[in-house]
Amino acid sequence: NAIIENFFGHLKEEMFHHTRYLNLDALHTAIEDYIDWFNNDRISLRFDGLSPVQYRAQALAA
């Protein structure tokens, strides 16, 4: 539960607090884009500077 709470904290801080969405379609697209960015491009110091997908692939290759 703490992991998802942490994710939603990042989502709200990095996405919602700075933008007003005009309709649900725009919000839906923004959330999908954010999740894709969060998993594939956003680096994390906890993962030694890798994105979650890169870190998972590295761990599985070992």
PQR file with spaces between the fields and no chain letter, atoms N, CA, C, O and H, PARSE charges and radii, in Angstrom:
ATOM       1  N    ASN     1       0.816   -1.185    0.000 -0.4000 1.5000
ATOM       2  CA   ASN     1       0.000    0.000    0.000 -0.0000 2.0000
ATOM       3  C    ASN     1       0.870    1.264    0.000  0.5500 1.7000
ATOM       4  O    ASN     1       0.509    2.259   -0.628 -0.5500 1.4000
ATOM       5  N    ALA     2       1.998    1.231    0.691 -0.4000 1.5000
ATOM       6  CA   ALA     2       2.869    2.400    0.744 -0.0000 2.0000
ATOM       7  C    ALA     2       3.435    2.735   -0.633  0.5500 1.7000
ATOM       8  O    ALA     2       3.632    3.906   -0.956 -0.5500 1.4000
ATOM       9  H    ALA     2       2.291    0.423    1.201  0.4000 1.0000
ATOM      10  N    ILE     3       3.693    1.725   -1.434 -0.4000 1.5000
ATOM      11  CA   ILE     3       4.261    1.957   -2.761 -0.0000 2.0000
ATOM      12  C    ILE     3       3.274    2.730   -3.633  0.5500 1.7000
ATOM      13  O    ILE     3       3.662    3.694   -4.293 -0.5500 1.4000
ATOM      14  H    ILE     3       3.533    0.773   -1.171  0.4000 1.0000
ATOM      15  N    ILE     4       2.022    2.328   -3.645 -0.4000 1.5000
ATOM      16  CA   ILE     4       1.032    3.012   -4.472 -0.0000 2.0000
ATOM      17  C    ILE     4       0.725    4.400   -3.915  0.5500 1.7000
ATOM      18  O    ILE     4       0.478    5.328   -4.685 -0.5500 1.4000
ATOM      19  H    ILE     4       1.706    1.545   -3.109  0.4000 1.0000
ATOM      20  N    GLU     5       0.737    4.558   -2.604 -0.4000 1.5000
ATOM      21  CA   GLU     5       0.545    5.884   -2.015 -0.0000 2.0000
ATOM      22  C    GLU     5       1.678    6.814   -2.441  0.5500 1.7000
ATOM      23  O    GLU     5       1.443    7.989   -2.725 -0.5500 1.4000
ATOM      24  H    GLU     5       0.937    3.804   -1.978  0.4000 1.0000
ATOM      25  N    ASN     6       2.901    6.298   -2.486 -0.4000 1.5000
ATOM      26  CA   ASN     6       4.049    7.073   -2.931 -0.0000 2.0000
ATOM      27  C    ASN     6       3.871    7.484   -4.392  0.5500 1.7000
ATOM      28  O    ASN     6       4.121    8.635   -4.750 -0.5500 1.4000
ATOM      29  H    ASN     6       3.092    5.344   -2.255  0.4000 1.0000
ATOM      30  N    PHE     7       3.436    6.540   -5.236 -0.4000 1.5000
ATOM      31  CA   PHE     7       3.203    6.846   -6.649 -0.0000 2.0000
ATOM      32  C    PHE     7       2.156    7.938   -6.802  0.5500 1.7000
ATOM      33  O    PHE     7       2.369    8.886   -7.558 -0.5500 1.4000
ATOM      34  H    PHE     7       3.232    5.605   -4.945  0.4000 1.0000
ATOM      35  N    PHE     8       1.030    7.828   -6.105 -0.4000 1.5000
ATOM      36  CA   PHE     8      -0.016    8.838   -6.227 -0.0000 2.0000
ATOM      37  C    PHE     8       0.452   10.196   -5.704  0.5500 1.7000
ATOM      38  O    PHE     8       0.019   11.231   -6.209 -0.5500 1.4000
ATOM      39  H    PHE     8       0.857    7.058   -5.491  0.4000 1.0000
ATOM      40  N    GLY     9       1.327   10.203   -4.703 -0.4000 1.5000
ATOM      41  CA   GLY     9       1.913   11.459   -4.240 -0.0000 2.0000
ATOM      42  C    GLY     9       2.721   12.130   -5.339  0.5500 1.7000
ATOM      43  O    GLY     9       2.612   13.337   -5.555 -0.5500 1.4000
ATOM      44  H    GLY     9       1.679    9.362   -4.293  0.4000 1.0000
ATOM      45  N    HIS    10       3.540   11.331   -6.040 -0.4000 1.5000
ATOM      46  CA   HIS    10       4.305   11.864   -7.166 -0.0000 2.0000
ATOM      47  C    HIS    10       3.361   12.343   -8.273  0.5500 1.7000
ATOM      48  O    HIS    10       3.547   13.429   -8.823 -0.5500 1.4000
ATOM      49  H    HIS    10       3.628   10.350   -5.865  0.4000 1.0000
ATOM      50  N    LEU    11       2.362   11.545   -8.593 -0.4000 1.5000
ATOM      51  CA   LEU    11       1.411   11.892   -9.648 -0.0000 2.0000
ATOM      52  C    LEU    11       0.742   13.227   -9.355  0.5500 1.7000
ATOM      53  O    LEU    11       0.661   14.088  -10.230 -0.5500 1.4000
ATOM      54  H    LEU    11       2.210   10.663   -8.147  0.4000 1.0000
ATOM      55  N    LYS    12       0.267   13.401   -8.139 -0.4000 1.5000
ATOM      56  CA   LYS    12      -0.418   14.643   -7.782 -0.0000 2.0000
ATOM      57  C    LYS    12       0.538   15.828   -7.816  0.5500 1.7000
ATOM      58  O    LYS    12       0.187   16.886   -8.339 -0.5500 1.4000
ATOM      59  H    LYS    12       0.332   12.701   -7.428  0.4000 1.0000
ATOM      60  N    GLU    13       1.721   15.671   -7.276 -0.4000 1.5000
ATOM      61  CA   GLU    13       2.674   16.786   -7.220 -0.0000 2.0000
ATOM      62  C    GLU    13       3.182   17.157   -8.611  0.5500 1.7000
ATOM      63  O    GLU    13       3.275   18.340   -8.940 -0.5500 1.4000
ATOM      64  H    GLU    13       2.006   14.812   -6.852  0.4000 1.0000
ATOM      65  N    GLU    14       3.506   16.173   -9.417 -0.4000 1.5000
ATOM      66  CA   GLU    14       4.128   16.441  -10.711 -0.0000 2.0000
ATOM      67  C    GLU    14       3.124   16.709  -11.826  0.5500 1.7000
ATOM      68  O    GLU    14       3.508   17.229  -12.874 -0.5500 1.4000
ATOM      69  H    GLU    14       3.431   15.213   -9.150  0.4000 1.0000
ATOM      70  N    MET    15       1.857   16.374  -11.636 -0.4000 1.5000
ATOM      71  CA   MET    15       0.911   16.490  -12.714 -0.0000 2.0000
ATOM      72  C    MET    15      -0.300   17.369  -12.372  0.5500 1.7000
ATOM      73  O    MET    15      -0.619   18.281  -13.134 -0.5500 1.4000
ATOM      74  H    MET    15       1.545   15.952  -10.785  0.4000 1.0000
ATOM      75  N    PHE    16      -0.960   17.126  -11.282 -0.4000 1.5000
ATOM      76  CA   PHE    16      -2.227   17.794  -10.989 -0.0000 2.0000
ATOM      77  C    PHE    16      -2.076   19.203  -10.421  0.5500 1.7000
ATOM      78  O    PHE    16      -2.888   20.074  -10.729 -0.5500 1.4000
ATOM      79  H    PHE    16      -0.701   16.385  -10.662  0.4000 1.0000
ATOM      80  N    HIS    17      -1.080   19.440   -9.619 -0.4000 1.5000
ATOM      81  CA   HIS    17      -0.986   20.726   -8.930 -0.0000 2.0000
ATOM      82  C    HIS    17      -0.608   21.877   -9.864  0.5500 1.7000
ATOM      83  O    HIS    17      -0.697   23.040   -9.471 -0.5500 1.4000
ATOM      84  H    HIS    17      -0.420   18.732   -9.369  0.4000 1.0000
ATOM      85  N    HIS    18      -0.190   21.573  -11.084 -0.4000 1.5000
ATOM      86  CA   HIS    18       0.295   22.611  -11.972 -0.0000 2.0000
ATOM      87  C    HIS    18      -0.566   22.791  -13.224  0.5500 1.7000
ATOM      88  O    HIS    18      -0.294   23.683  -14.027 -0.5500 1.4000
ATOM      89  H    HIS    18      -0.117   20.628  -11.403  0.4000 1.0000
ATOM      90  N    THR    19      -1.580   21.976  -13.404 -0.4000 1.5000
ATOM      91  CA   THR    19      -2.348   21.989  -14.643 -0.0000 2.0000
ATOM      92  C    THR    19      -3.845   21.875  -14.368  0.5500 1.7000
ATOM      93  O    THR    19      -4.270   21.178  -13.446 -0.5500 1.4000
ATOM      94  H    THR    19      -1.801   21.251  -12.751  0.4000 1.0000
ATOM      95  N    ARG    20      -4.620   22.558  -15.167 -0.4000 1.5000
ATOM      96  CA   ARG    20      -6.072   22.403  -15.113 -0.0000 2.0000
ATOM      97  C    ARG    20      -6.501   21.727  -16.411  0.5500 1.7000
ATOM      98  O    ARG    20      -6.165   22.196  -17.499 -0.5500 1.4000
ATOM      99  H    ARG    20      -4.275   23.123  -15.916  0.4000 1.0000
ATOM     100  N    TYR    21      -7.235   20.639  -16.299 -0.4000 1.5000
ATOM     101  CA   TYR    21      -7.675   19.865  -17.462 -0.0000 2.0000
ATOM     102  C    TYR    21      -9.102   20.269  -17.825  0.5500 1.7000
ATOM     103  O    TYR    21      -9.968   20.396  -16.959 -0.5500 1.4000
ATOM     104  H    TYR    21      -7.509   20.258  -15.416  0.4000 1.0000
ATOM     105  N    LEU    22      -9.324   20.465  -19.116 -0.4000 1.5000
ATOM     106  CA   LEU    22     -10.605   20.991  -19.577 -0.0000 2.0000
ATOM     107  C    LEU    22     -11.695   19.937  -19.681  0.5500 1.7000
ATOM     108  O    LEU    22     -12.881   20.259  -19.609 -0.5500 1.4000
ATOM     109  H    LEU    22      -8.620   20.361  -19.819  0.4000 1.0000
ATOM     110  N    ASN    23     -11.293   18.652  -19.855 -0.4000 1.5000
ATOM     111  CA   ASN    23     -12.297   17.593  -19.949 -0.0000 2.0000
ATOM     112  C    ASN    23     -11.680   16.262  -19.513  0.5500 1.7000
ATOM     113  O    ASN    23     -10.470   16.173  -19.301 -0.5500 1.4000
ATOM     114  H    ASN    23     -10.329   18.391  -19.913  0.4000 1.0000
ATOM     115  N    LEU    24     -12.503   15.245  -19.382 -0.4000 1.5000
ATOM     116  CA   LEU    24     -12.032   13.943  -18.908 -0.0000 2.0000
ATOM     117  C    LEU    24     -11.101   13.262  -19.905  0.5500 1.7000
ATOM     118  O    LEU    24     -10.186   12.544  -19.501 -0.5500 1.4000
ATOM     119  H    LEU    24     -13.485   15.316  -19.554  0.4000 1.0000
ATOM     120  N    ASP    25     -11.321   13.475  -21.203 -0.4000 1.5000
ATOM     121  CA   ASP    25     -10.436   12.872  -22.195 -0.0000 2.0000
ATOM     122  C    ASP    25      -9.016   13.408  -22.065  0.5500 1.7000
ATOM     123  O    ASP    25      -8.055   12.645  -22.161 -0.5500 1.4000
ATOM     124  H    ASP    25     -12.064   14.058  -21.531  0.4000 1.0000
ATOM     125  N    ALA    26      -8.875   14.701  -21.850 -0.4000 1.5000
ATOM     126  CA   ALA    26      -7.552   15.305  -21.672 -0.0000 2.0000
ATOM     127  C    ALA    26      -6.897   14.765  -20.402  0.5500 1.7000
ATOM     128  O    ALA    26      -5.701   14.476  -20.402 -0.5500 1.4000
ATOM     129  H    ALA    26      -9.656   15.322  -21.772  0.4000 1.0000
ATOM     130  N    LEU    27      -7.656   14.629  -19.335 -0.4000 1.5000
ATOM     131  CA   LEU    27      -7.134   14.080  -18.082 -0.0000 2.0000
ATOM     132  C    LEU    27      -6.711   12.629  -18.268  0.5500 1.7000
ATOM     133  O    LEU    27      -5.641   12.231  -17.810 -0.5500 1.4000
ATOM     134  H    LEU    27      -8.628   14.864  -19.335  0.4000 1.0000
ATOM     135  N    HIS    28      -7.540   11.841  -18.933 -0.4000 1.5000
ATOM     136  CA   HIS    28      -7.246   10.424  -19.165 -0.0000 2.0000
ATOM     137  C    HIS    28      -5.957   10.265  -19.963  0.5500 1.7000
ATOM     138  O    HIS    28      -5.111    9.441  -19.615 -0.5500 1.4000
ATOM     139  H    HIS    28      -8.409   12.165  -19.305  0.4000 1.0000
ATOM     140  N    THR    29      -5.801   11.040  -21.021 -0.4000 1.5000
ATOM     141  CA   THR    29      -4.589   10.993  -21.842 -0.0000 2.0000
ATOM     142  C    THR    29      -3.371   11.421  -21.033  0.5500 1.7000
ATOM     143  O    THR    29      -2.309   10.809  -21.143 -0.5500 1.4000
ATOM     144  H    THR    29      -6.488   11.709  -21.304  0.4000 1.0000
ATOM     145  N    ALA    30      -3.515   12.463  -20.225 -0.4000 1.5000
ATOM     146  CA   ALA    30      -2.400   12.943  -19.405 -0.0000 2.0000
ATOM     147  C    ALA    30      -1.966   11.882  -18.389  0.5500 1.7000
ATOM     148  O    ALA    30      -0.770   11.704  -18.160 -0.5500 1.4000
ATOM     149  H    ALA    30      -4.378   12.960  -20.136  0.4000 1.0000
ATOM     150  N    ILE    31      -2.919   11.181  -17.783 -0.4000 1.5000
ATOM     151  CA   ILE    31      -2.575   10.136  -16.814 -0.0000 2.0000
ATOM     152  C    ILE    31      -1.866    8.983  -17.503  0.5500 1.7000
ATOM     153  O    ILE    31      -0.878    8.470  -16.977 -0.5500 1.4000
ATOM     154  H    ILE    31      -3.891   11.326  -17.969  0.4000 1.0000
ATOM     155  N    GLU    32      -2.347    8.563  -18.665 -0.4000 1.5000
ATOM     156  CA   GLU    32      -1.671    7.488  -19.401 -0.0000 2.0000
ATOM     157  C    GLU    32      -0.251    7.891  -19.782  0.5500 1.7000
ATOM     158  O    GLU    32       0.680    7.097  -19.645 -0.5500 1.4000
ATOM     159  H    GLU    32      -3.149    8.980  -19.092  0.4000 1.0000
ATOM     160  N    ASP    33      -0.082    9.122  -20.260 -0.4000 1.5000
ATOM     161  CA   ASP    33       1.247    9.607  -20.626 -0.0000 2.0000
ATOM     162  C    ASP    33       2.162    9.672  -19.407  0.5500 1.7000
ATOM     163  O    ASP    33       3.342    9.332  -19.494 -0.5500 1.4000
ATOM     164  H    ASP    33      -0.838    9.767  -20.371  0.4000 1.0000
ATOM     165  N    TYR    34       1.618   10.108  -18.271 -0.4000 1.5000
ATOM     166  CA   TYR    34       2.417   10.195  -17.053 -0.0000 2.0000
ATOM     167  C    TYR    34       2.872    8.811  -16.600  0.5500 1.7000
ATOM     168  O    TYR    34       4.035    8.634  -16.237 -0.5500 1.4000
ATOM     169  H    TYR    34       0.660   10.384  -18.200  0.4000 1.0000
ATOM     170  N    ILE    35       1.990    7.846  -16.615 -0.4000 1.5000
ATOM     171  CA   ILE    35       2.352    6.488  -16.192 -0.0000 2.0000
ATOM     172  C    ILE    35       3.422    5.917  -17.107  0.5500 1.7000
ATOM     173  O    ILE    35       4.364    5.281  -16.635 -0.5500 1.4000
ATOM     174  H    ILE    35       1.045    7.989  -16.910  0.4000 1.0000
ATOM     175  N    ASP    36       3.290    6.135  -18.411 -0.4000 1.5000
ATOM     176  CA   ASP    36       4.313    5.674  -19.355 -0.0000 2.0000
ATOM     177  C    ASP    36       5.649    6.349  -19.056  0.5500 1.7000
ATOM     178  O    ASP    36       6.682    5.682  -19.006 -0.5500 1.4000
ATOM     179  H    ASP    36       2.524    6.651  -18.794  0.4000 1.0000
ATOM     180  N    TRP    37       5.635    7.659  -18.860 -0.4000 1.5000
ATOM     181  CA   TRP    37       6.867    8.391  -18.539 -0.0000 2.0000
ATOM     182  C    TRP    37       7.452    7.904  -17.211  0.5500 1.7000
ATOM     183  O    TRP    37       8.659    7.682  -17.111 -0.5500 1.4000
ATOM     184  H    TRP    37       4.795    8.201  -18.901  0.4000 1.0000
ATOM     185  N    PHE    38       6.620    7.739  -16.211 -0.4000 1.5000
ATOM     186  CA   PHE    38       7.073    7.324  -14.879 -0.0000 2.0000
ATOM     187  C    PHE    38       7.781    5.969  -14.943  0.5500 1.7000
ATOM     188  O    PHE    38       8.807    5.772  -14.291 -0.5500 1.4000
ATOM     189  H    PHE    38       5.639    7.919  -16.292  0.4000 1.0000
ATOM     190  N    ASN    39       7.242    5.053  -15.715 -0.4000 1.5000
ATOM     191  CA   ASN    39       7.810    3.710  -15.781 -0.0000 2.0000
ATOM     192  C    ASN    39       9.004    3.593  -16.711  0.5500 1.7000
ATOM     193  O    ASN    39       9.912    2.805  -16.447 -0.5500 1.4000
ATOM     194  H    ASN    39       6.409    5.214  -16.245  0.4000 1.0000
ATOM     195  N    ASN    40       9.024    4.360  -17.796 -0.4000 1.5000
ATOM     196  CA   ASN    40      10.037    4.151  -18.822 -0.0000 2.0000
ATOM     197  C    ASN    40      11.135    5.203  -18.878  0.5500 1.7000
ATOM     198  O    ASN    40      12.245    4.897  -19.313 -0.5500 1.4000
ATOM     199  H    ASN    40       8.286    5.000  -18.011  0.4000 1.0000
ATOM     200  N    ASP    41      10.867    6.417  -18.457 -0.4000 1.5000
ATOM     201  CA   ASP    41      11.843    7.489  -18.636 -0.0000 2.0000
ATOM     202  C    ASP    41      12.319    8.139  -17.345  0.5500 1.7000
ATOM     203  O    ASP    41      13.457    8.604  -17.288 -0.5500 1.4000
ATOM     204  H    ASP    41       9.965    6.666  -18.103  0.4000 1.0000
ATOM     205  N    ARG    42      11.508    8.186  -16.330 -0.4000 1.5000
ATOM     206  CA   ARG    42      11.845    8.889  -15.094 -0.0000 2.0000
ATOM     207  C    ARG    42      12.913    8.100  -14.336  0.5500 1.7000
ATOM     208  O    ARG    42      12.712    6.939  -13.982 -0.5500 1.4000
ATOM     209  H    ARG    42      10.584    7.807  -16.376  0.4000 1.0000
ATOM     210  N    ILE    43      14.043    8.750  -14.096 -0.4000 1.5000
ATOM     211  CA   ILE    43      15.101    8.053  -13.360 -0.0000 2.0000
ATOM     212  C    ILE    43      14.823    8.139  -11.864  0.5500 1.7000
ATOM     213  O    ILE    43      14.148    9.052  -11.390 -0.5500 1.4000
ATOM     214  H    ILE    43      14.206    9.693  -14.383  0.4000 1.0000
ATOM     215  N    SER    44      15.356    7.174  -11.141 -0.4000 1.5000
ATOM     216  CA   SER    44      15.162    7.110   -9.703 -0.0000 2.0000
ATOM     217  C    SER    44      16.495    6.840   -9.042  0.5500 1.7000
ATOM     218  O    SER    44      17.212    5.918   -9.431 -0.5500 1.4000
ATOM     219  H    SER    44      15.905    6.432  -11.526  0.4000 1.0000
ATOM     220  N    LEU    45      16.829    7.634   -8.049 -0.4000 1.5000
ATOM     221  CA   LEU    45      18.068    7.396   -7.314 -0.0000 2.0000
ATOM     222  C    LEU    45      18.000    6.063   -6.572  0.5500 1.7000
ATOM     223  O    LEU    45      19.024    5.412   -6.363 -0.5500 1.4000
ATOM     224  H    LEU    45      16.247    8.383   -7.732  0.4000 1.0000
ATOM     225  N    ARG    46      16.819    5.668   -6.185 -0.4000 1.5000
ATOM     226  CA   ARG    46      16.646    4.385   -5.507 -0.0000 2.0000
ATOM     227  C    ARG    46      17.021    3.219   -6.415  0.5500 1.7000
ATOM     228  O    ARG    46      17.432    2.159   -5.941 -0.5500 1.4000
ATOM     229  H    ARG    46      15.987    6.197   -6.356  0.4000 1.0000
ATOM     230  N    PHE    47      16.877    3.421   -7.718 -0.4000 1.5000
ATOM     231  CA   PHE    47      17.210    2.384   -8.702 -0.0000 2.0000
ATOM     232  C    PHE    47      18.537    2.674   -9.388  0.5500 1.7000
ATOM     233  O    PHE    47      18.733    2.305  -10.545 -0.5500 1.4000
ATOM     234  H    PHE    47      16.543    4.282   -8.103  0.4000 1.0000
ATOM     235  N    ASP    48      19.448    3.333   -8.681 -0.4000 1.5000
ATOM     236  CA   ASP    48      20.786    3.634   -9.202 -0.0000 2.0000
ATOM     237  C    ASP    48      20.740    4.447  -10.491  0.5500 1.7000
ATOM     238  O    ASP    48      21.543    4.202  -11.391 -0.5500 1.4000
ATOM     239  H    ASP    48      19.289    3.633   -7.741  0.4000 1.0000
ATOM     240  N    GLY    49      19.832    5.400  -10.605 -0.4000 1.5000
ATOM     241  CA   GLY    49      19.749    6.269  -11.759 -0.0000 2.0000
ATOM     242  C    GLY    49      19.054    5.660  -12.961  0.5500 1.7000
ATOM     243  O    GLY    49      19.122    6.213  -14.059 -0.5500 1.4000
ATOM     244  H    GLY    49      19.179    5.599   -9.874  0.4000 1.0000
ATOM     245  N    LEU    50      18.388    4.534  -12.775 -0.4000 1.5000
ATOM     246  CA   LEU    50      17.663    3.872  -13.867 -0.0000 2.0000
ATOM     247  C    LEU    50      16.166    4.106  -13.709  0.5500 1.7000
ATOM     248  O    LEU    50      15.689    4.435  -12.623 -0.5500 1.4000
ATOM     249  H    LEU    50      18.333    4.085  -11.883  0.4000 1.0000
ATOM     250  N    SER    51      15.437    3.935  -14.795 -0.4000 1.5000
ATOM     251  CA   SER    51      13.980    3.968  -14.704 -0.0000 2.0000
ATOM     252  C    SER    51      13.509    2.628  -14.125  0.5500 1.7000
ATOM     253  O    SER    51      14.283    1.671  -14.121 -0.5500 1.4000
ATOM     254  H    SER    51      15.825    3.668  -15.678  0.4000 1.0000
ATOM     255  N    PRO    52      12.283    2.530  -13.644 -0.5600 1.5000
ATOM     256  CA   PRO    52      11.797    1.255  -13.118  0.2800 2.0000
ATOM     257  C    PRO    52      11.886    0.112  -14.130  0.5500 1.7000
ATOM     258  O    PRO    52      12.242   -1.007  -13.761 -0.5500 1.4000
ATOM     259  N    VAL    53      11.570    0.374  -15.392 -0.4000 1.5000
ATOM     260  CA   VAL    53      11.635   -0.677  -16.415 -0.0000 2.0000
ATOM     261  C    VAL    53      13.077   -1.114  -16.640  0.5500 1.7000
ATOM     262  O    VAL    53      13.346   -2.310  -16.743 -0.5500 1.4000
ATOM     263  H    VAL    53      11.281    1.283  -15.692  0.4000 1.0000
ATOM     264  N    GLN    54      14.006   -0.168  -16.717 -0.4000 1.5000
ATOM     265  CA   GLN    54      15.413   -0.504  -16.897 -0.0000 2.0000
ATOM     266  C    GLN    54      15.946   -1.302  -15.707  0.5500 1.7000
ATOM     267  O    GLN    54      16.679   -2.275  -15.880 -0.5500 1.4000
ATOM     268  H    GLN    54      13.787    0.804  -16.633  0.4000 1.0000
ATOM     269  N    TYR    55      15.572   -0.881  -14.506 -0.4000 1.5000
ATOM     270  CA   TYR    55      16.043   -1.574  -13.310 -0.0000 2.0000
ATOM     271  C    TYR    55      15.510   -3.005  -13.260  0.5500 1.7000
ATOM     272  O    TYR    55      16.241   -3.935  -12.921 -0.5500 1.4000
ATOM     273  H    TYR    55      14.977   -0.090  -14.365  0.4000 1.0000
ATOM     274  N    ARG    56      14.238   -3.174  -13.597 -0.4000 1.5000
ATOM     275  CA   ARG    56      13.633   -4.510  -13.607 -0.0000 2.0000
ATOM     276  C    ARG    56      14.310   -5.404  -14.648  0.5500 1.7000
ATOM     277  O    ARG    56      14.582   -6.574  -14.378 -0.5500 1.4000
ATOM     278  H    ARG    56      13.643   -2.419  -13.873  0.4000 1.0000
ATOM     279  N    ALA    57      14.584   -4.858  -15.838 -0.4000 1.5000
ATOM     280  CA   ALA    57      15.244   -5.639  -16.888 -0.0000 2.0000
ATOM     281  C    ALA    57      16.652   -6.029  -16.461  0.5500 1.7000
ATOM     282  O    ALA    57      17.093   -7.146  -16.729 -0.5500 1.4000
ATOM     283  H    ALA    57      14.363   -3.908  -16.058  0.4000 1.0000
ATOM     284  N    GLN    58      17.353   -5.129  -15.807 -0.4000 1.5000
ATOM     285  CA   GLN    58      18.704   -5.413  -15.330 -0.0000 2.0000
ATOM     286  C    GLN    58      18.672   -6.510  -14.260  0.5500 1.7000
ATOM     287  O    GLN    58      19.515   -7.407  -14.258 -0.5500 1.4000
ATOM     288  H    GLN    58      16.994   -4.221  -15.589  0.4000 1.0000
ATOM     289  N    ALA    59      17.696   -6.430  -13.357 -0.4000 1.5000
ATOM     290  CA   ALA    59      17.595   -7.437  -12.301 -0.0000 2.0000
ATOM     291  C    ALA    59      17.253   -8.808  -12.864  0.5500 1.7000
ATOM     292  O    ALA    59      17.764   -9.818  -12.382 -0.5500 1.4000
ATOM     293  H    ALA    59      17.011   -5.702  -13.359  0.4000 1.0000
ATOM     294  N    LEU    60      16.400   -8.855  -13.872 -0.4000 1.5000
ATOM     295  CA   LEU    60      16.022  -10.124  -14.470 -0.0000 2.0000
ATOM     296  C    LEU    60      17.155  -10.736  -15.292  0.5500 1.7000
ATOM     297  O    LEU    60      17.237  -11.957  -15.425 -0.5500 1.4000
ATOM     298  H    LEU    60      15.985   -8.034  -14.264  0.4000 1.0000
ATOM     299  N    ALA    61      18.023   -9.896  -15.839 -0.4000 1.5000
ATOM     300  CA   ALA    61      19.142  -10.375  -16.645 -0.0000 2.0000
ATOM     301  C    ALA    61      20.254  -10.950  -15.783  0.5500 1.7000
ATOM     302  O    ALA    61      21.066  -11.740  -16.265 -0.5500 1.4000
ATOM     303  H    ALA    61      17.957   -8.904  -15.730  0.4000 1.0000
ATOM     304  N    ALA    62      20.300  -10.569  -14.526 -0.4000 1.5000
ATOM     305  CA   ALA    62      21.380  -11.029  -13.627 -0.0000 2.0000
ATOM     306  C    ALA    62      21.167  -12.436  -13.156  0.5500 1.7000
ATOM     307  O    ALA    62      21.982  -12.964  -12.400 -0.5500 1.4000
ATOM     308  H    ALA    62      19.641   -9.928  -14.134  0.4000 1.0000
